[in-house]
Each structure stands twice: as structure tokens, then as C-alpha cells.
Amino acid sequence: MRFLPGSREPRVAIVGFGYVGCCLGVTLAEHGLYVTGIDRDARLIAQLEAGRCHIAEPGLAEAMRRLHGTARLTFSTQYDSIEDADVIIIAVGTPIGPDRALVTRQLEEVCASLAPRLRRGQLVMLKSTVAPGTTRDLVRPLLEAGGLVQGEDFGLVFCPERLSEGNALAELRELPIIVGGCDQESTHAATEFWKRALDVPAWEYTSPEVAEIVKLADNWWIDHNIAMANDLARLCDAFGVDVLEVRNGANSLPKGGGHVNILLPSVGVGGYCLTKDPWITWNAASERGVRLATVETIREVNDRMPEYAHETICAELARAGREPAGAKVTVLGAAFKNNTGDLRSTPVKPVVDGLLAAGVEVALHDPLADQAELRALMGVEPSASLDEAVAGTNCLAVLAGHEPFQQLDFAALRKRVASPCLVFDGRAYYARETIEELRRLGFGYRGIGR
Ligand SMILES: NC(=O)c1ccc[n+]([C@@H]2O[C@H](COP(=O)([O-])OP(=O)(O)OC[C@H]3O[C@@H](n4cnc5c(N)ncnc54)[C@H](O)[C@@H]3O)[C@@H](O)[C@H]2O)c1
């Protein structure tokens, strides 16, 4: 059976219109496809229908505005429109539980809603990150419970989403798509879809399990590499050298067809993916009797960075003659990543907790984050402005290096802050000239590994 219409553009339904679903849906609609976003969150659907964008992703709000009111992007809390779709993309959340194992509840609920509505000829694509075997052993039987047979009546593939926040829309137009289907016809239909829809390379793999592990391997590598960068930073701190200088030299070595590519150290690893995907990998391996010791180590190394950050801030304050208890620290940037407002599993939260536990008065400023969410997460009232946040502070802790914090006018700030005042660089990676300028102005400077 053919799983894509040959003569016209396929109609798409995306189930789960959160971060990934929304970025993908908007991109497909901008390429001229008819897309329906289905989400169980009625508040979210009402916002989307009103043309409001709930995600701080560069270019997304503008694209939503362009599509608002057109038939190319519609929304629903109901599954009724599933029947009209040729391609159904599943992008619901796949968190981990307290035992760090994958929680498939959202996925199971979606499959239960889809199963009775599936019709012959449809292609189902799973995009949510899952443990190996999930597409074949969980999703397929749940969908077949509706009476249709996978491979004969409907197609099923795993197609991981590999975009990175802050650059999502550009990456969706460029990144090669990994496709692993439960059968060859499904795989071919999916690669044809991505080539037709976005004109991106789509690479066929022999099974969904390969594609599932590709996604996990990517995030395992990134988390692993950052853990090394973080340990390297601590080594550089111990020897009083700048980790960015070391990294610059080390990364010049050709290796394996590319170069050594040590990523950047920081105040910690956060976000929705890197904090859970290595554990999904670890758990899946452990269920088959394989122990992935590297995952245990990298997670521990990266999870310890917030503690390293708040201890370093307190130690530097004390060294400059200002006891941490009663000192004011201004946290600039609370998101887990530069230039996003995403607070999910942000490492800034344990830094703030550590500072508060040390008796520090914490001021918070992140213009990209949702202020109500920020308040609820940190238990601290966010400052209304940068000016208010920095007034009389003993430390400017730049923990997410958003664009405005790269352009700070330190000469003007000098008049607003206390003396002594430390600039703590958790993720801004200020250039040497900026650091020299800071010292000239009378600021102290410390970074992670700097
Ligand atoms: N955030 C990222 O940068 C990123 C990148 C690559 C892959 N992923 C993976 O993509 C998946 C989605 O991530 P996200 O960040 O978009 O999550 P999200 O939490 O932002 O979005 C998930 C959406 O699914 C909806 N949902 C849950 N159950 C539903 C149901 N039964 N029916 C309809 N809608 C339902 C939720 O209301 C929510 O809006 C995850 O598996 C994640 O690991 C995320």
C-alpha cells in the first residue's frame, strides 16, 4: 500500500503542539503545506488560535503572525481532523520518572486517541525522543488496536527531532532527517515526504531502533562533550589559566575527518533534552543488562556545575572582603541556554538556591523568560528592569549570555553597583578585551574556567 498521496501536497496533523510541534508545524505551513496542530492543552490552543506565540524562539512569533487566519495552519483540542490528514506527526513530551526511566504516558494516550480514528493509507511519524524499541513494541500495537494493520493499512516510522533551541527554524530547513520505518514502504514514504515538504536530505535507516538510537547517541555525545569541557574548566581554574585559550588550541587538532571539537563549559546543563535523554539511554541499556558508566559520570559532572558556580561566586565575594551573607548578587539570565526564555531544568535554579542558602540577597533579571514562570520557579520576585536589578549589587552573575548581556555598558553600570563588585561569567564568554576593560573599571572578574 502507498502511504502518501502522489498527486497533491500531503495534509499534516501534528499531535502535541508544544515546542517541537509548534516549530515544525509553522515551518511546514510556511512551506505551503496544510497543517493542523492538535494539543490537549485548551489554553495553549486558544492562544494559538488568537495568533499568540507561547515560545521565545527567534522568528517563530513573526511566522505565526504571517500564518494567522490562513487555512494553512489550524488548531484543535480534538482529534476529529485526524481523518483528513495524510501524515500524522507525534511530538508529545517524553519525560523521565523519579527512577529516571522513560515515562510513555503521553505517548500511550495519543495512541489510544489515534487508534480508532486511523484510516487506510495514513503515515504515522513518531518524533518524540524514546527508548529503542518504543516505536515497534509500544506504538505499533497500540495503533493496531484500532483494527488496522501496520505495513498493510498504515505506515509507521521513527523520525527523531534534532533541532536545537534558539536556532530551530533555520535548522528545520537544513538538518538531514533520519528515518527508520517499521517496513520499507513506510521508510520510503517518510523520506519522500521530507524531501517534498522541506527539500531537506532524508536518510533511510534499516529499522526504527537504529533511528531511535541515533537520536540518543547525538544527545549522549553532546552531554559527554560538555562534561569534558566542564572538567577541563575546573582543571584550568586550578592552574589559573583561561579554558577558552586552552580550548582554542586543543580544537585545532585534526581528528577523524574533522577536528577535536570541545564544546563550551558553563554553569551547568539544563533544558528538556540533555537532562533526560542520557538517562533514557542508560535505562534502556540497563534493562538489557548493559551498564553505561559514561552516562553516570557525565550526568554527575554536569549536575555538579551549579554548585561549583555558586561556591565560586561566594568564594570570590569573600576574597574581595564581602561576606556572602547579606551581599547582593544580581543574576542576569535564568534560562538554560543563551538567547532563549526556556526555564525547563535550568541550572540557574540550583545556583539561585545555593546563593539563597548562603544568605545572599538575590536579584533576578531575564527579559526573555516568562516573568510569572520565573517567579514561581525561583521563589524570587524578578526585577522590573536591568537598572533595578543591578542597583547596589556586589556581583553581576551572567548565567545566560543573552544578546543584551553581551552589550552591557559596564562603564555606566559601575556607577550603579556597589564596591567591590564581581562580574561572574557563567555563560557569556566575554572576550579578553572586555575582561581587561572590566578590570580597568574596577570590577573583579571570574568565569567558569577563567
Ligand atoms: N525541546 C527541544 O528542544 C527538543 C528537541 C528535540 C526533540 N525533543 C523531543 O520532542 C518531544 C516534545 O518535546 P517538546 O519540547 O515539544 O515538549 P512540550 O512539553 O513543549 O510539548 C508537548 C506537548 O504535547 C501535548 N500533549 C501531551 N499529551 C497529549 C495528548 N494526549 N494529546 C495531545 N497533546 C498532548 C502537551 O500539552 C504539550 O503541549 C520530546 O520527546 C522531546 O524530548 C525536544
Ligand as a Chemical Component Dictionary entry (heavy atoms), coordinates in Angstrom:
data_LIG
# 
_chem_comp.id                   LIG 
_chem_comp.type                 NON-POLYMER 
_chem_comp.pdbx_formal_charge   0 
_chem_comp.three_letter_code    LIG 
# 
loop_
_chem_comp_atom.comp_id 
_chem_comp_atom.atom_id 
_chem_comp_atom.alt_atom_id 
_chem_comp_atom.type_symbol 
_chem_comp_atom.charge 
_chem_comp_atom.model_Cartn_x 
_chem_comp_atom.model_Cartn_y 
_chem_comp_atom.model_Cartn_z 
_chem_comp_atom.pdbx_ordinal 
LIG N1  N1  N 0  12.618 20.885 23.195 1  
LIG C1  C1  C 0  13.560 20.514 22.360 2  
LIG O1  O1  O 0  14.487 21.270 22.090 3  
LIG C2  C2  C 0  13.523 19.158 21.688 4  
LIG C3  C3  C 0  14.419 18.902 20.658 5  
LIG C4  C4  C 0  14.387 17.668 20.041 6  
LIG C5  C5  C 0  13.494 16.690 20.487 7  
LIG N2  N2  N 1  12.637 16.950 21.507 8  
LIG C6  C6  C 0  11.695 15.903 21.903 9  
LIG O2  O2  O 0  10.436 16.224 21.312 10 
LIG C7  C7  C 0  9.361  15.842 22.190 11 
LIG C8  C8  C 0  8.480  17.038 22.503 12 
LIG O3  O3  O 0  9.266  17.991 23.189 13 
LIG P1  P1  P 0  8.712  19.464 23.447 14 
LIG O4  O4  O 0  9.862  20.240 23.964 15 
LIG O5  O5  O -1 7.985  19.946 22.268 16 
LIG O6  O6  O 0  7.647  19.160 24.627 17 
LIG P2  P2  P 0  6.453  20.107 25.109 18 
LIG O7  O7  O 0  6.161  19.684 26.501 19 
LIG O8  O8  O 0  6.796  21.544 24.819 20 
LIG O9  O9  O 0  5.228  19.719 24.172 21 
LIG C9  C9  C 0  4.485  18.554 24.306 22 
LIG C10 C10 C 0  3.021  18.902 24.021 23 
LIG O10 O10 O 0  2.271  17.686 23.940 24 
LIG C11 C11 C 0  0.975  17.954 24.454 25 
LIG N3  N3  N 0  0.308  16.687 24.797 26 
LIG C12 C12 C 0  0.596  15.822 25.797 27 
LIG N4  N4  N 0  -0.233 14.761 25.767 28 
LIG C13 C13 C 0  -1.081 14.964 24.729 29 
LIG C14 C14 C 0  -2.161 14.239 24.194 30 
LIG N5  N5  N 0  -2.547 13.070 24.720 31 
LIG N6  N6  N 0  -2.807 14.732 23.106 32 
LIG C15 C15 C 0  -2.439 15.919 22.567 33 
LIG N7  N7  N 0  -1.409 16.659 23.034 34 
LIG C16 C16 C 0  -0.732 16.196 24.107 35 
LIG C17 C17 C 0  1.248  18.852 25.656 36 
LIG O11 O11 O 0  0.089  19.580 26.042 37 
LIG C18 C18 C 0  2.375  19.743 25.110 38 
LIG O12 O12 O 0  1.855  20.947 24.563 39 
LIG C19 C19 C 0  10.028 15.220 23.415 40 
LIG O13 O13 O 0  10.118 13.828 23.229 41 
LIG C20 C20 C 0  11.418 15.827 23.387 42 
LIG O14 O14 O 0  12.357 15.013 24.046 43 
LIG C21 C21 C 0  12.611 18.164 22.105 44 
# 
loop_
_chem_comp_bond.comp_id 
_chem_comp_bond.atom_id_1 
_chem_comp_bond.atom_id_2 
_chem_comp_bond.value_order 
_chem_comp_bond.pdbx_ordinal 
LIG N1  C1  SING 1  
LIG C1  O1  DOUB 2  
LIG C1  C2  SING 3  
LIG C2  C3  SING 4  
LIG C2  C21 DOUB 5  
LIG C3  C4  DOUB 6  
LIG C4  C5  SING 7  
LIG C5  N2  DOUB 8  
LIG N2  C6  SING 9  
LIG N2  C21 SING 10 
LIG C6  O2  SING 11 
LIG C6  C20 SING 12 
LIG O2  C7  SING 13 
LIG C7  C8  SING 14 
LIG C7  C19 SING 15 
LIG C8  O3  SING 16 
LIG O3  P1  SING 17 
LIG P1  O4  DOUB 18 
LIG P1  O5  SING 19 
LIG P1  O6  SING 20 
LIG O6  P2  SING 21 
LIG P2  O7  DOUB 22 
LIG P2  O8  SING 23 
LIG P2  O9  SING 24 
LIG O9  C9  SING 25 
LIG C9  C10 SING 26 
LIG C10 O10 SING 27 
LIG C10 C18 SING 28 
LIG O10 C11 SING 29 
LIG C11 N3  SING 30 
LIG C11 C17 SING 31 
LIG N3  C12 SING 32 
LIG N3  C16 SING 33 
LIG C12 N4  DOUB 34 
LIG N4  C13 SING 35 
LIG C13 C14 SING 36 
LIG C13 C16 DOUB 37 
LIG C14 N5  SING 38 
LIG C14 N6  DOUB 39 
LIG N6  C15 SING 40 
LIG C15 N7  DOUB 41 
LIG N7  C16 SING 42 
LIG C17 O11 SING 43 
LIG C17 C18 SING 44 
LIG C18 O12 SING 45 
LIG C19 O13 SING 46 
LIG C19 C20 SING 47 
LIG C20 O14 SING 48 
# 
